[in-house]
Amino acid sequence: MTPALTRACAIVCLGFATASATVGVVEAGMLAAGARTSSRQPVTILDRLFATVAGHPIALSDVRAARLLGLVPETEDTAAVVEHLIDRELMRIEVERFATAETPAEIIDQRLAAVRQRLSRPSAFEEAVRSTGLTVDQLRAVIRDEVRIESYLEQRFGATAADERSEAIDDWVASLRRRVEIRKQGSGIGIPDS
């Protein structure tokens, strides 16, 4: 095997005990030789697919981004975050059906600035963004969608009494779940924390 081939990497889908699809980096020479990965061979997990909602994937990178942006409590386990992201994707799809005003760049900038302030040092933001596997522009798109969802919820449920609003939103999301195909990877098997 040539040194170039040894250093070359390929992206492959691997099945793990969680039965969720996992994208990892494996030495290309191992693939060419048909070898299976073992605990002695380095494998870097790039992403893991947890669910699809109407064909839209929800992956480990989405879980990391949700935590980075503060869309979910930091203490929530990965399975709870995935459920939150499934609900969020259902709402995002519904919001896309309606012509909503575009989110002003200033609001997105303010929210990104708030994320930067939560982190301990300036370079921590760049490190955190890299850990999500997303670009800053992709994070901006997530924030844009979040603001659009918040605006939609305010339009739809703003007149609802505060004590009934949460229940009304939960009922609405439950109706969305009944109308859209949701596939969870490894159903019946726990989703490991990232």
C-alpha positions in Angstrom: 0.0 0.0 0.0 1.4 3.4 -1.0 1.8 6.1 1.7 -0.6 8.3 -0.2 -3.2 5.6 -0.1 -2.5 5.0 3.6 -3.1 8.7 4.4 -6.1 9.0 2.1 -9.4 8.9 3.9 -12.9 8.0 2.8 -16.3 8.9 4.2 -18.3 5.8 4.9 -21.6 4.9 6.6 -21.1 2.6 9.5 -23.8 0.8 11.5 -23.3 0.8 15.3 -25.1 -0.8 18.1 -27.5 2.1 18.2 -28.6 1.2 14.7 -28.2 4.8 13.7 -26.3 5.7 10.6 -22.9 7.1 11.5 -20.5 8.9 9.1 -16.9 8.3 10.0 -13.5 8.7 8.5 -11.7 5.4 7.9 -8.3 4.9 6.3 -8.8 4.2 2.6 -6.4 1.4 2.7 -8.6 -0.5 5.1 -11.5 -0.1 2.7 -9.5 -1.2 -0.3 -8.4 -4.3 1.7 -12.0 -5.0 2.8 -10.9 -4.9 6.4 -13.4 -4.1 9.1 -12.7 -1.4 11.6 -11.6 -2.5 15.0 -11.0 -0.7 18.3 -7.3 -0.4 17.3 -8.0 1.5 14.1 -8.7 5.2 14.4 -12.3 6.2 13.4 -13.4 9.8 13.6 -17.2 10.2 13.8 -18.2 13.1 11.7 -22.0 12.8 12.1 -24.7 10.4 13.2 -28.2 10.3 11.7 -30.9 10.2 14.5 -34.1 10.8 12.6 -35.7 12.1 9.4 -38.7 14.3 9.3 -40.4 14.4 5.9 -37.1 13.5 4.4 -35.1 16.2 6.3 -32.3 14.6 8.4 -31.7 15.3 12.1 -28.1 14.5 12.9 -25.6 14.7 15.7 -24.4 18.0 14.2 -27.9 19.4 14.6 -27.9 18.3 18.3 -24.5 20.1 18.8 -25.8 23.2 17.0 -29.0 23.3 19.1 -26.9 23.1 22.3 -24.4 25.8 21.0 -27.2 28.2 20.1 -29.1 27.6 23.4 -32.2 26.2 21.6 -32.3 23.5 24.3 -31.3 23.3 27.9 -27.7 22.2 28.2 -28.8 19.5 30.7 -31.1 17.7 28.2 -29.9 14.3 27.2 -29.5 13.6 23.5 -32.7 11.7 23.1 -34.7 14.7 24.5 -32.8 17.1 22.2 -33.6 14.9 19.2 -37.3 15.0 20.1 -37.1 18.8 20.4 -35.5 19.0 17.0 -38.1 16.7 15.5 -40.8 19.1 16.8 -38.8 22.1 15.6 -38.4 20.6 12.1 -42.2 20.0 11.9 -42.8 23.6 12.8 -40.1 24.8 10.4 -41.8 22.9 7.6 -45.2 24.4 8.5 -43.7 27.9 8.6 -42.2 27.4 5.1 -45.7 26.8 3.8 -46.6 30.4 4.6 -45.0 33.6 3.3 -43.4 35.0 6.5 -41.3 38.1 6.6 -37.6 37.5 6.2 -35.7 37.8 9.5 -33.6 41.0 9.6 -29.8 40.4 9.6 -29.6 42.6 12.8 -31.6 40.1 14.8 -29.5 37.2 13.6 -26.3 39.2 14.5 -27.7 39.9 18.0 -28.4 36.2 18.6 -25.0 35.2 17.4 -23.4 37.8 19.6 -25.3 36.4 22.6 -23.9 32.9 21.8 -20.4 34.4 21.6 -20.9 36.1 25.0 -22.0 32.8 26.6 -18.7 31.2 25.7 -15.7 31.8 27.9 -13.2 33.1 25.3 -13.3 34.5 21.8 -11.7 31.4 20.2 -14.3 29.2 21.9 -17.0 30.3 19.4 -14.9 29.2 16.4 -14.1 25.9 18.2 -17.8 25.3 19.0 -18.8 26.0 15.5 -16.3 23.5 14.2 -17.6 20.9 16.7 -21.1 21.2 15.2 -19.8 20.4 11.7 -21.7 23.5 10.4 -20.5 26.8 9.0 -21.3 30.2 10.5 -23.7 30.8 7.6 -25.5 27.5 8.4 -25.8 28.5 12.0 -27.2 31.9 10.9 -29.8 29.9 8.9 -30.7 27.9 12.0 -31.2 31.2 13.9 -33.2 32.7 11.0 -35.5 29.6 11.1 -35.8 29.9 14.9 -36.9 33.5 14.7 -39.4 32.7 12.0 -40.8 29.9 14.1 -41.1 32.2 17.1 -42.9 34.8 15.0 -45.3 32.2 13.6 -46.1 30.9 17.1 -46.8 34.5 18.2 -49.1 35.1 15.3 -50.9 31.8 15.7 -51.1 31.5 19.5 -50.3 35.0 20.7 -54.0 35.6 21.7 -54.2 32.4 23.6 -54.1 32.8 27.4 -50.6 32.3 28.8 -51.6 29.3 30.9 -53.1 27.6 27.8 -50.5 28.5 25.2 -48.1 25.7 25.9 -50.8 23.1 25.7 -52.2 24.6 22.5 -48.8 24.5 20.9 -48.3 20.9 22.1 -51.6 19.9 20.5 -50.7 21.7 17.3 -47.3 19.9 17.1 -49.0 16.6 17.9 -51.3 17.2 14.9 -48.2 18.0 12.7 -46.6 14.7 13.9 -49.7 12.8 12.6 -49.4 14.3 9.2 -45.7 13.9 8.5 -43.5 10.9 8.1 -41.0 10.7 10.9 -38.3 7.9 10.9 -36.2 7.5 14.0 -33.0 5.6 13.5 -32.6 2.7 16.0 -36.2 2.9 17.3 -36.4 1.1 20.5 -32.7 1.6 21.2 -31.5 4.4 23.3 -29.8 7.3 21.7 -26.4 7.8 23.2 -25.3 11.2 24.5 -22.8 13.0 22.3 
